[in-house]
């Protein structure tokens, strides 16, 4: 599924939709983000955090140097940044946090972490472009075909329910 983010407001809407979707899902998939510098990964995470209860208490920033920030939301949001992990093996505590489905897990630069460490289920959001010309492509992977299909259907329904699936507000499938 491809989504065009026409402006900052569209990124905010997508963040709100993702926060609600991930908070309600069982099992809760990890949101894995890829894209070049300036594509909006941290901005999207900020909007997700602000949309959750307790998010107004969080100061969202890219955890580039410490790899992980935990935000006081309900459910708690774990924000990973694997930019500096290219080729390195993560420590066990980091992997345990990444695998914890009680958290909303958002991982930037996931392509820098060997795929063997990616938690299941996951949603991959490939962000493209910068500024006003942003886009996102969503890929879903789960433990089995049934779970994967259910996750895809729930995500599409969530977009439709929030009014984002119909191109409103500058956001919609291409």
N, C-alpha and C positions, 0 to 999 in steps of 0.2 A: 504494500500500500504506500503510495507517495502522497505527501502533504506539502503544500506550498505555504510558506510563512511569509505573508506579504508585508508585514510590518511588526513592530515591537508588540503591539496589542495581540497579534496572532500568536506570538511566542508565549505571551502571558496566558492566553486561552488554552494553548496546548499544555502548558505546565499545570494549569488548574485541572484539566481533564485527566492528565496522567496521574496527578496526586490522588484524585478521587478514585480512579480506576485501580491503581496499585493498592491503595488502602483497603479497598473492598474485596480484593481477590484472595482466594484460597485454592491452591497454594499461591503465594505471592511471588510473581516473577521479578527477577532483577532487571533493572533498566540499564542497558549497556549502551554507551554513547561513543560514536566515532565522528571524526570530522576535523578539518584543518583549524588552526588557530583563528579565532574570531568568528567561528561558525555559530556560536551561541550555546554551547554545552553548559557552561557555568550559569549563563543567564536563564536558561530553561530550568536548571536545578534550583536557582533562586526562586523562580515563580512557583515551582512545585512546593518548595518548603513553605513559602508564604501562604499557600492555599490550605495547608494542613493546620489543625488546632495546635497552638503553641508556636507556630512559625513566625509570628511577629516578634518573638524573643530571639530569633536566630540571626546571626550575622553571617551570611553565606559568602564564602570566598573559595577559590580553587585551592584544594589541599595539595598543591604541587610538591611541596617539600616534606610534608609529613604523611602523605599518601591517603589520609583518612580524616574527615571531620564528621562528628556526630552532632546532629541538631536536635534540640529539645521539643520535637513535634510528637503528635500522637496519631499514628504510630511513629516511633523514632526513625529519623532518616539518616542513613549512613551514606556519605558522599565521598567516593574514592576518586583519585586521580592517578592513573598509572603511567603518566607521561615519562617519568624517570625510571620506569621498570623495564624498559626495552631490553629483553634478553636475560634479565635477572630473575631469580626465583624468589617469590614472595614468602614472608615468614608465616608460620602456622597461625598466629593470632589474627593476622590480616585475612587469611583464607577462611578462618572460622567466622569472622564477621561477614565476609562476602557471601558465605553459605547460609547465613542466618535468615530464614524466611519470616521471622517475626518483625524484622526491620524492613523499611522501604530502602532498597539498595540502588543507588545510582552510581555508575562507574564510568568516568570519563577516560578517554584514551584506552579503551578496553583492548584495542588491537595491539597494544604494547605488552599485553599479558598473554602468555601461551594459552591457547584455547582449552587445554586440558584442565585449567583452573577455573574456567567459567562455570558459574552455578547454573543448575537447571531448576525450574524453567527460566528462560530469559526472553527479553524483548530487546532487539538491537535497533537503535535509532541512528541511522547514518545521516548526519547533518552536513549540509553542503552550503557553500557560498558564505557571504558575510553582508552585514548591513541590511539593506532593504531586500536584497536578492537571496533570501535564505530558503532552503527546502529541507525536507526530511523524508527518509525512506525507512519504513518499519519492516523488520523481519522478526518472526516469532519462532522460537525453538523450545520444545518441551521434551519431557521424558519419553513420550509416545505420541503416536498420531492423534489419538482421541483427545488427549490433554492439549495438544498443539492446536487442534481445530477449535476446541472449546475456548481457548485463550484468544484466538483470532476473532471468533464471533463476538466474544465479550468486549474486545477492544473496539470493534466496529460499532457495536451497540452503544458503547460508552460515548464514542464520538458523535453518533447520531443523537443520543439522548441529550448531550450537552449543546447541541446545535452546531457542532463543528464539522459534521459530516456533509453538510450541504453548502459549503463554500461561504458560509456566513462569517462576518467579521474578519475577512481576509484569510481565512484558513479553510482548507478543504482538500480532498483527494484530487489528484491531477487526473 
